[in-house]
Amino acid sequence: MSLPIEQWRADTPATQHLVHLNNAGASLMPRVVVDAIVDHLGLEAEIGGYEAADLRQSAIDDVYGALAALLGSRARNIAIVENATVGFAQALSAFDFAAGDRIVTTRNDYISNQLAFFALRERAGVEVVRAADLPEGGADAEDFARQLRDPRVKVATVSWMPTNSGLIQDVPAIAAACAAVGVPLIVDACQVVGQMPIDAPALGCHFLCGTARKFLRGPRGLGFLFVSDAALEAGLYPRAPDMQGARWTGPEQFELADSAQRFENWEFSHALVLGLGAAVRYALAVGLETIQSRCHELAAYTRTKLSAIDGVTILDRGARRGAIVTAALRDRDPREVVRALHRRGINTTATLREWARLDMEAKGVDAALRVSPHYYNTVEEIDRLAEALLVDPAG
């Protein structure tokens, strides 16, 4: 099937002068996303921020429906939050932890999530248990299931795709294990949303968080949280709800919102919300199956090209690998390489040991080059990256 690659690139003007291979950081936004944001900012400047929100309320409401379509859910199960980490923290705060409670997670959970676990350990005496990895990489779902059988387990979490690797965790198997013993699961889908199809209700997780800026191709500074019917029916809510998530119904009483909006904060950028809606609709129009196939094909090609270069070692592990490619560079600092590539008009980034200590220490590297292609990238752009690494010893 012929893909409309030229149309995708025409919708993304920066591709005319830039090779952008940092989509796991922040993708280039399609023109329609930028237009939605700028248009609303112009309206705010013309008539006022509150007034612009009132005028666009119907369009803002429609964003919940678009996100619901993306995640296979309903609008009442969607909360819009400042970023994925806020969404994850809001979900985690819905549980009342006590000394001795356990969180079961993996060796590849996102750094901010790990830091939250450490804080709970220090402040509440929570124990953090990490499932073993399989020999080929990725969490061992059977060991994860064994850890869940401990009656002290309060909640489980998993990053579907870590920030520091192309690894795709077997989240369906982990979710099934959690459901079998009734342990709530929080899924960090930050690197998966917009790259792969997701059916959050079918997955069976209690919560799933994502961001606008990565593979979804939306703006920075915004994220979202799926909250399952089971979580809502259990009465779960964040530790510190605000006036968006609850009503002050009497001198000493409050009433929670009857939807996922109980996890929202009242103040956020409506311009970014409208940009997020445009990004979701664009992704749905392209098709998530098409995006997944194209992304993973380009990532596989990238691994082949880079592994053929002397001194470059691909670090990605796991039975399934997605559109993040990480590589160790012999005798070269990936941070310097990133800067040199940028001077050539090629955007990449470096991932550091301190952001994923367990995985990076196991791989024996302090830093790695991270390349993350998206469906609007081309094989020729990957070739240009490989040629730049070959020609210039500094990158």
C-alpha positions as CSV (number, residue, x, y, z in Angstrom):
1,M,0.0,0.0,0.0
2,S,1.3,3.4,-0.9
3,L,1.7,5.8,2.0
4,P,1.1,9.5,1.8
5,I,4.5,10.3,3.2
6,E,4.9,13.5,1.1
7,Q,1.5,14.8,2.5
8,W,2.6,14.1,6.1
9,R,5.8,16.0,5.4
10,A,4.0,18.8,3.7
11,D,1.8,19.0,6.9
12,T,5.1,19.3,8.9
13,P,7.0,22.3,7.4
14,A,10.1,21.8,9.4
15,T,10.9,18.5,7.6
16,Q,11.9,20.7,4.6
17,H,15.0,21.8,6.4
18,L,15.5,19.5,9.4
19,V,16.0,15.8,10.1
20,H,14.0,15.3,13.3
21,L,14.8,12.0,15.0
22,N,14.0,13.0,18.5
23,N,10.3,12.1,18.5
24,A,10.5,10.2,21.8
25,G,11.4,13.6,23.3
26,A,9.0,15.9,21.4
27,S,7.7,15.3,17.9
28,L,7.3,18.0,15.3
29,M,3.7,19.2,15.4
30,P,1.6,19.1,12.2
31,R,0.5,22.5,11.0
32,V,-3.1,21.9,12.1
33,V,-1.9,21.5,15.7
34,V,0.1,24.7,15.6
35,D,-2.8,26.5,14.0
36,A,-5.2,25.4,16.7
37,I,-2.9,26.7,19.5
38,V,-2.1,30.0,17.8
39,D,-5.7,30.6,16.9
40,H,-6.8,30.2,20.5
41,L,-4.0,32.3,21.9
42,G,-5.0,35.1,19.4
43,L,-8.6,34.8,20.7
44,E,-7.4,35.1,24.3
45,A,-5.5,38.2,23.4
46,E,-8.5,39.7,21.6
47,I,-11.3,39.0,24.1
48,G,-9.7,37.6,27.3
49,G,-8.7,34.2,28.6
50,Y,-11.8,33.3,30.5
51,E,-14.1,34.6,27.8
52,A,-12.2,32.7,25.1
53,A,-12.5,29.4,27.1
54,D,-16.3,30.0,27.4
55,L,-16.6,30.7,23.7
56,R,-14.7,27.5,22.8
57,Q,-16.2,25.3,25.5
58,S,-17.8,22.9,23.0
59,A,-14.5,22.4,21.2
60,I,-12.7,21.9,24.5
61,D,-15.2,19.3,25.5
62,D,-14.7,17.5,22.1
63,V,-11.0,16.9,23.1
64,Y,-12.2,14.4,25.7
65,G,-14.1,12.5,23.1
66,A,-11.1,12.5,20.8
67,L,-8.8,11.1,23.5
68,A,-11.5,8.5,24.4
69,A,-11.5,7.4,20.8
70,L,-7.7,7.1,20.8
71,L,-7.8,4.9,24.0
72,G,-10.9,2.9,23.2
73,S,-12.7,4.4,26.2
74,R,-15.4,7.0,27.0
75,A,-15.0,10.7,27.6
76,R,-15.9,10.3,31.3
77,N,-12.8,8.1,31.8
78,I,-10.4,10.9,30.5
79,A,-8.7,13.5,32.6
80,I,-6.5,16.2,31.1
81,V,-3.4,17.0,33.2
82,E,-0.3,19.1,32.9
83,N,1.9,16.2,31.8
84,A,2.2,12.4,32.1
85,T,4.2,12.6,35.3
86,V,1.4,14.6,36.9
87,G,-1.1,12.0,35.7
88,F,1.0,9.2,37.2
89,A,1.5,11.0,40.5
90,Q,-2.3,11.8,40.7
91,A,-3.0,8.1,40.2
92,L,-0.5,7.0,42.7
93,S,-1.8,9.4,45.3
94,A,-5.2,7.8,45.1
95,F,-3.9,5.0,47.2
96,D,-3.4,5.3,51.0
97,F,-0.1,3.7,51.7
98,A,1.1,2.5,55.1
99,A,4.4,1.0,56.3
100,G,4.9,-2.4,54.9
101,D,2.7,-1.9,51.8
102,R,4.4,-3.0,48.6
103,I,4.6,-1.6,45.1
104,V,5.5,-4.1,42.4
105,T,7.1,-2.6,39.3
106,T,9.9,-3.4,36.8
107,R,13.6,-2.6,36.4
108,N,12.7,-0.2,33.6
109,D,10.1,2.1,35.1
110,Y,10.5,5.8,34.2
111,I,12.9,7.9,36.5
112,S,10.2,10.2,37.8
113,N,8.1,7.2,38.8
114,Q,11.0,5.6,40.5
115,L,11.7,8.8,42.4
116,A,8.0,8.8,43.6
117,F,8.5,5.2,44.9
118,F,11.6,6.3,46.8
119,A,9.8,9.2,48.3
120,L,7.0,6.8,49.5
121,R,9.6,4.5,50.9
122,E,11.2,7.3,52.9
123,R,8.0,9.0,54.0
124,A,5.6,6.0,54.5
125,G,7.8,2.9,54.8
126,V,6.5,1.5,51.4
127,E,8.6,-1.4,50.0
128,V,9.4,-1.3,46.3
129,V,9.7,-4.7,44.6
130,R,10.9,-5.0,41.0
131,A,10.2,-8.1,38.9
132,A,13.1,-9.9,37.4
133,D,14.0,-9.3,33.7
134,L,13.9,-12.1,31.1
135,P,17.3,-13.1,29.6
136,E,16.4,-11.3,26.3
137,G,15.3,-8.2,28.2
138,G,12.0,-6.9,29.5
139,A,10.1,-7.8,32.7
140,D,9.4,-11.5,33.3
141,A,5.6,-11.5,33.5
142,E,5.6,-14.8,35.5
143,D,7.9,-13.3,38.1
144,F,5.8,-10.2,38.1
145,A,2.8,-12.5,38.8
146,R,4.7,-14.2,41.7
147,Q,5.4,-10.9,43.3
148,L,1.8,-9.9,43.1
149,R,0.7,-12.9,45.3
150,D,2.1,-11.2,48.4
151,P,-0.8,-9.9,50.4
152,R,1.1,-6.7,51.2
153,V,1.0,-5.5,47.5
154,K,-1.0,-2.4,47.3
155,V,-0.5,-1.4,43.6
156,A,1.5,-2.4,40.6
157,T,3.0,-0.1,37.9
158,V,4.8,-0.5,34.6
159,S,6.3,1.8,31.9
160,W,5.1,0.3,28.7
161,M,8.1,1.5,26.8
162,P,11.0,3.1,28.9
163,T,12.6,6.4,27.9
164,N,16.0,4.8,27.6
165,S,15.4,1.9,25.3
166,G,13.4,0.5,22.4
167,L,12.0,-2.2,24.7
168,I,8.2,-2.8,24.6
169,Q,7.2,-4.4,27.8
170,D,4.6,-7.2,27.8
171,V,1.9,-5.0,29.4
172,P,-1.0,-7.2,28.4
173,A,0.5,-10.2,30.3
174,I,1.3,-7.9,33.3
175,A,-2.2,-6.5,33.3
176,A,-3.7,-10.0,33.2
177,A,-1.6,-11.0,36.1
178,C,-2.8,-8.0,38.1
179,A,-6.4,-8.6,37.2
180,A,-6.1,-12.3,38.3
181,V,-5.3,-11.3,41.9
182,G,-7.2,-8.0,42.0
183,V,-4.1,-5.7,42.3
184,P,-4.7,-2.2,40.7
185,L,-2.3,-1.4,37.8
186,I,-1.0,2.0,36.8
187,V,0.4,2.0,33.2
188,D,2.8,4.7,32.0
189,A,2.1,4.8,28.3
190,C,4.1,8.0,27.6
191,Q,6.2,6.6,24.8
192,V,3.4,4.3,23.4
193,V,0.5,6.7,22.9
194,G,0.6,7.9,19.3
195,Q,3.0,5.1,18.3
196,M,0.8,2.0,18.9
197,P,-2.9,1.3,19.1
198,I,-4.2,1.2,22.7
199,D,-7.4,-0.2,24.1
200,A,-7.2,0.9,27.7
201,P,-10.5,-0.7,29.0
202,A,-9.6,-4.1,27.3
203,L,-6.2,-3.9,29.0
204,G,-7.8,-3.9,32.4
205,C,-5.6,-1.3,34.1
206,H,-6.9,1.1,36.7
207,F,-5.0,4.0,35.3
208,L,-3.0,4.8,32.1
209,C,-1.1,8.1,31.6
210,G,0.2,9.7,28.4
211,T,1.6,12.9,27.1
212,A,0.9,15.2,24.1
213,R,4.4,16.0,23.0
214,K,6.0,12.7,22.1
215,F,4.7,10.3,19.4
216,L,1.2,11.9,19.5
217,R,2.7,15.0,18.0
218,G,0.9,17.4,20.2
219,P,2.3,20.4,22.2
220,R,4.6,20.4,25.2
221,G,3.1,21.1,28.6
222,L,0.1,18.8,28.5
223,G,-0.8,15.2,29.3
224,F,-3.8,13.0,30.1
225,L,-4.9,10.2,32.4
226,F,-7.3,7.3,31.6
227,V,-9.2,6.4,34.8
228,S,-11.1,3.1,34.5
229,D,-14.7,2.5,35.6
230,A,-13.4,0.2,38.3
231,A,-11.3,3.0,39.7
232,L,-14.2,5.4,39.7
233,E,-16.6,2.9,41.2
234,A,-14.0,2.2,44.0
235,G,-14.1,5.9,44.8
236,L,-10.5,6.5,44.1
237,Y,-9.4,10.1,43.9
238,P,-6.1,12.1,44.3
239,R,-4.7,13.0,47.6
240,A,-5.3,16.8,47.0
241,P,-8.2,17.4,44.6
242,D,-8.9,21.0,43.6
243,M,-12.1,22.8,42.5
244,Q,-12.0,21.0,39.1
245,G,-12.2,17.6,40.7
246,A,-14.6,18.3,43.6
247,R,-17.3,20.7,44.8
248,W,-17.4,22.3,48.2
249,T,-20.9,21.3,49.2
250,G,-21.1,22.5,52.8
251,P,-18.9,24.1,55.5
252,E,-17.1,20.7,56.1
253,Q,-18.2,18.6,53.1
254,F,-17.1,18.1,49.5
255,E,-18.3,16.0,46.6
256,L,-16.1,14.4,44.0
257,A,-16.7,14.8,40.3
258,D,-18.4,11.7,39.0
259,S,-15.9,11.3,36.2
260,A,-12.1,11.1,35.7
261,Q,-12.1,14.9,35.9
262,R,-11.7,14.4,39.7
263,F,-8.0,13.9,38.8
264,E,-7.7,17.2,37.0
265,N,-6.6,20.6,38.2
266,W,-8.7,23.6,37.3
267,E,-6.0,25.7,35.6
268,F,-4.4,24.6,32.4
269,S,-3.8,26.1,28.9
270,H,-6.9,25.8,26.8
271,A,-4.8,26.6,23.7
272,L,-2.7,23.5,24.4
273,V,-5.9,21.5,25.0
274,L,-7.2,22.4,21.6
275,G,-3.8,21.6,20.1
276,L,-3.9,18.2,21.8
277,G,-7.3,17.6,20.3
278,A,-6.0,18.5,16.8
279,A,-3.0,16.1,17.3
280,V,-5.3,13.2,18.4
281,R,-7.6,13.7,15.4
282,Y,-4.6,13.8,13.1
283,A,-3.2,10.6,14.5
284,L,-6.6,8.9,14.2
285,A,-6.8,10.0,10.6
286,V,-3.4,8.6,9.8
287,G,-4.3,5.4,11.6
288,L,-2.5,3.9,14.6
289,E,-1.9,0.6,12.8
290,T,-0.2,2.5,10.0
291,I,1.8,4.6,12.4
292,Q,3.0,1.5,14.3
293,S,4.0,-0.4,11.2
294,R,5.9,2.6,9.8
295,C,7.6,3.6,13.0
296,H,8.8,0.1,13.8
297,E,10.0,-0.4,10.3
298,L,12.1,2.8,10.4
299,A,13.4,1.9,13.8
300,A,14.5,-1.6,12.6
301,Y,16.2,0.0,9.6
302,T,18.0,2.5,12.0
303,R,19.3,-0.4,14.1
304,T,20.6,-2.1,11.0
305,K,22.3,1.0,9.7
306,L,23.9,2.1,13.0
307,S,25.1,-1.4,13.9
308,A,27.1,-1.5,10.7
309,I,29.2,1.4,11.9
310,D,32.4,0.5,13.6
311,G,32.3,1.5,17.3
312,V,28.5,1.7,17.5
313,T,26.7,-0.9,19.6
314,I,22.9,-1.2,19.7
315,L,21.7,-1.4,23.3
316,D,18.0,-2.2,22.8
317,R,16.8,-5.4,24.2
318,G,13.4,-7.3,24.4
319,A,11.3,-9.6,22.4
320,R,9.4,-6.5,21.0
321,R,11.1,-3.3,20.2
322,G,9.6,0.0,19.1
323,A,10.6,3.4,17.7
324,I,13.4,4.2,20.1
325,V,16.9,3.2,19.2
326,T,19.7,3.5,21.7
327,A,23.4,3.0,20.9
328,A,26.7,3.1,22.7
329,L,29.5,4.9,20.9
330,R,33.0,3.7,21.5
331,D,35.4,6.6,22.5
332,R,32.7,9.2,21.8
333,D,30.5,11.1,24.3
334,P,26.9,10.8,23.1
335,R,26.2,14.3,24.3
336,E,29.0,15.7,22.1
337,V,27.7,13.6,19.2
338,V,24.2,15.0,19.7
339,R,25.6,18.6,19.5
340,A,27.6,17.8,16.4
341,L,24.6,16.2,14.7
342,H,22.5,19.2,15.5
343,R,25.0,21.4,13.7
344,R,24.4,19.2,10.7
345,G,20.6,19.7,10.9
346,I,19.9,16.3,12.5
347,N,18.0,16.2,15.9
348,T,18.7,13.3,18.3
349,T,19.3,13.2,22.0
350,A,21.4,11.4,24.6
351,T,20.0,9.2,27.4
352,L,22.0,9.2,30.6
353,R,22.7,6.6,33.3
354,E,21.1,8.7,36.0
355,W,17.8,8.5,34.2
356,A,17.7,4.7,34.1
357,R,20.3,3.5,36.6
358,L,19.3,-0.2,36.7
359,D,19.2,-0.7,33.0
360,M,22.1,1.5,32.0
361,E,24.4,0.0,34.7
362,A,23.5,-3.5,33.6
363,K,24.5,-2.5,30.0
364,G,27.7,-0.9,31.4
365,V,27.3,2.5,29.8
366,D,27.1,6.1,31.3
367,A,25.3,7.5,28.3
368,A,23.8,6.5,24.9
369,L,22.8,8.1,21.7
370,R,18.9,7.9,21.4
371,V,17.3,8.0,17.9
372,S,13.6,8.0,17.6
373,P,12.1,8.0,14.1
374,H,8.4,8.6,13.4
375,Y,6.1,7.8,10.5
376,Y,6.8,11.1,8.7
377,N,10.6,10.4,8.7
378,T,12.2,8.8,5.7
379,V,14.8,6.1,5.0
380,E,16.9,8.8,3.4
381,E,17.0,10.7,6.7
382,I,18.2,7.6,8.5
383,D,20.9,7.2,5.8
384,R,21.9,10.9,6.4
385,L,22.3,10.2,10.1
386,A,24.5,7.1,9.5
387,E,26.6,9.1,7.0
388,A,27.1,11.9,9.5
389,L,28.3,9.4,12.1
390,L,30.7,7.9,9.7
391,V,32.2,11.1,8.3
392,D,32.7,13.1,11.4
393,P,34.5,11.3,14.4
394,A,32.9,13.9,16.7
395,G,29.4,13.0,15.4
